[in-house]
Amino acid sequence: MSAKSNERHKDNEAMSEYGRATPNVKVSVTRHFDASPERVFDAWLDPEMIGKWMFGPALREEEVLRIVADAQVGGAFSFLVRRQGQEIDHVGKYREIDRPRRLIFTWGIAGESEDESLVIIEIVPQGTGAELTLTHEMDAKWADYASRTEAGWSKMLEALAATLGKI
């Protein structure tokens, strides 16, 4: 094994602080919000808010069937939608909740794959608003979906900004 491929192998096997192999695909999106860090943060944990900006007709052609969030470390969430006649259940568990600075949760589709990706939300005050950086870490086998993942999160963050502007 060459030194370069050995380094790559070590990177692939590195363990994250959450005790699982560190994914080798990271997608990051940064967005400024004209809302306080607390309002931006809370929008990620409130089922009613999630249904306004992350899913539903404001974002894409789909119907929200159920949004449940047990917003505590170790708690789970389930965001069930119907899109093009198919039910899709976005599921995960909250790993870290540090209001209003940092939120970490796993992300996956129920029944689709055993793999969970990791989403890290970091929010910093910026003037009277906030800057949010979202990093989505995925297993290397999802590399072909990186640009689609980035576009999806960007669209959701735009919808979040619009939703917060209406409140």
BADRENVEX-596056 format. One record per residue: residue in one letter; x, y, z of N, C-alpha, C in turn. Coordinates in steps of 0.02 Angstrom, whole numbers, plus 50000, padded with zeros to 5 digits. Atoms other than C-alpha are relative to their C-alpha. Layout:
% residues N
AXYZXYZXYZ ...
END
This chain:
% residues 167
M500424994150000500005000050000500455006250000 S499594993950002500715017049954499845004350060 A500104995549942500905030550086499365004049991 K500604996050013499545040850002499364996050011 S500615004049990498265026749996499934997950072 N500035001649928498725022050174499715005850039 E500284994049967498345039950229499255000349988 R500714999950016496675039050139499644994750041 H500305005449961496305022450225499935002150074 K500044997749930496705030050396499445005050008 D500534995149996495545044650359499324996649999 N500645003550004494145032650311499834996450064 E500105003849939494375023050473499985004350062 A499994995649942494495038250586499334999850036 M500625000149962493225038250725499805007150018 S500244993449979492155053450757499925000050075 E500104999549928491825059850931499384996250023 Y500615003649984490185050150922500094992549993 G499865007149998491045033250909499814996149938 R500125003850062490725028850727500495002449949 A499524998250052491775029250572499815006849971 T500124993450028491955046950507499854999449925 P500155000350071491085048650338500515004149960 N499514996250038492185054750197499695004949952 V500314994950042490925066050110499675005150047 K500304994749959490505082750191499735005449953 V500324994650037489295095350119499865005550050 S500114994349955489245112650198499625005649964 V500394994450025488015126850174499995005250055 T500024994549952488105143850260499495005049977 R500534995250017486675156250268499925005050057 H500144994849950486375172850356499245000650009 F500714999149984484695175450443499905006750035 D500194993849966483875191750494499544998250059 A500375002249941483285183350654500524998250053 S499535001549945484065180150824500234992749996 P499775007049998485115164450849499494995450033 E500505004149965483765158050969499424998149954 R500565001450046482375159550838500214995149946 V499755004650052483435151050706500084993050029 F499895006549968483935137150826499334996550014 D500635003049980482165134150891499604997349940 A500365002350059481495132150713500194992949980 W499775006850014482495115850702499694994850046 L500265004749950481615108150853499245000250008 D500724999149993479815114150841499644996649942 P500335003650055478745101750740499575004549955 E500424995550041477545115450683500435004149953 M499544996150042478985126150619500324995649946 I499685004550048479845111250536499544998749941 G500495001250053478245107950439499895006049954 K500084994050042478285125750372500605001249954 W499424998250041480065126550305500414994049975 M499585005650021480895109450295499624995449952 F500415004550040479455099850215499365003549980 G500664997550018477805102950130500005004249938 P500104996450063477105113149987500405006549992 A499594993950006478135128650028500684998449970 L499335002050023479685118749980499984995949935 R500065004450059479145105549854499304997050000 E500665003150005477625095949796499984993750043 E500065005649954477295084849945499505001850055 E500474999249946476085082350087500334997850065 V499745001849934476645082450269499484995650034 L500455004749967475875067250354500085000250076 R499875000049928476715068050524500705002950013 I499364997549978478095077850608500024999550076 V499935001349929478645071850779500735001050018 A499324998949978480175077650874500034999850076 D499865000349928480745072551048500675003650009 A499414995650003481965087151059500395000050066 Q499535000649944483175080951191500564995449977 V499445004350019484875072651181499784992750009 G500235007050000484515054451138499304999249973 G500685000350027482765058851079500014999149925 A500055001450072482175054050906499505004749966 F500504996450039481235062650767499794995749941 S500275003450059480165056650623499605005349961 F500334995250043479645067850479499734996149940 L500305004250052478435058050369499635004349950 V500324996350054477925065250201499794995249944 R500195003750060477045059050044500215004249940 R499734996650058477965063749886499924995449939 Q500135003950061477425057649713499714993150017 G500355006149982476305044549794500394995450046 Q499585004249958477715037649901500095003250069 E499894997449933477855039350090500744999450017 I499294999649983479585044750148500055002450072 D499934998349929480025044850333500735001850015 H499344997649982481545055550375500074999250075 V499925001649929482185049350543500705001550024 G499354999049970483595052750663499955000750075 K499964999049928484165055450840500435006050014 Y499624994149979484765070950927500614997850040 R499385001849967486585069250979500255005550047 E499784994349959486945086751045499505005749990 I500444994150003485795101451086500305005250047 D499694994649963486685117251141499705006549976 R500374994150022485415131251120500375006450020 P500194999750071485675142651025500604999149953 R499385000350038487405138050963500094993949955 R499815006250036487495119950906499474994650008 L500485005650001486345105650858500304994649956 I499745005650039486925088550800499494994350003 F500485005550004485785074650741500194995349943 T499915004750055485845058950636499435001149951 W500504998850053484875058750473499984993849956 G500085005850044484175044350372499284999449977 I500675001450024482675037450282499824993050027 A500215006349970481735023750376499894994749946 G500085005550046481835007150287500415000249937 E499604999350061482985013550150500704997250008 S499305001849991484685010550223500154999650074 E499775000449931485545005750383500435006050018 D499544994449989486705020550360499655006150027 E500234993549976486445036350457500555004949983 S499524994650008487275052350408499955004650060 L499984995549943487675066250530499925007149975 V500104993050018487045084150520500215004250060 I499754995549948487935097750619499785007049982 I500234993150009487115114850638500395004350049 E499654995249957488195129050704499735006949985 I500314993450007487435146150735500415005050040 V499634994749965488405161950777499625006649991 P500314993450006487685179050817500385004249949 Q499694995550050488005191750679499585006349998 G500394993949996487425209350715499354998550036 T500665001449971485555208350748499724993349974 G500225006450028485455191750654500454994450021 A499605005949986486345175250646500254997049935 E499745003850056487425165150530499994992650018 L500065007149989487055146650516500444996349950 T499635004450044488265133850447499764992950014 L500245006949997487565116650411500524995749965 T499545004950029488765102250381499674993250003 H500315006750005488065085650321500554995149982 E499475005050010489295071250339499684993449981 M500305006150026488915055850236500554994949984 D499555005350021489725039150199500215001249928 A499724998950066490815039250043499554997249945 K500425002850053489555028449950499455004749976 W500504995150018488385043549945500315006049964 A499644994450031489675054749858499635002849939 D500364997750060488615055549699499415004550018 Y500574996049978487245063949801500215006650033 A499754994149963488345077849874499715006549972 S500264993650027487805091649754499255000550009 R500735000049989485975086549768499845001550073 T500084998849928486145086449958500115007450016 E499854992949989486925103849956499435004349974 A500554996150028485555110549842499374999450043 G500595001149958484205102849952500035004050064 W499934996249938484875110350113499975007549986 S500024992850017485135127350027499285002349990 K500704998350011483325127249971499615000250066 M500345000149935482735122650146500195006050042 L499794994249961483775136450225499695006449973 E500364994350030483015148950102499285000250025 A500695000549975481285142750154499975001850074 L499984998249930481785144450337500055007650008 A499934992749997482335162550309499345003349984 A500654997150018480675166350223499494999050055 T500475001649946479685157850362500135004450061 L499834995849942480615167250500499825007349986 G500174993250018480305183450405499265001550005 K500734999249996478415180450412499745000050071 I500235000749931478345177750599500065006750037 
END
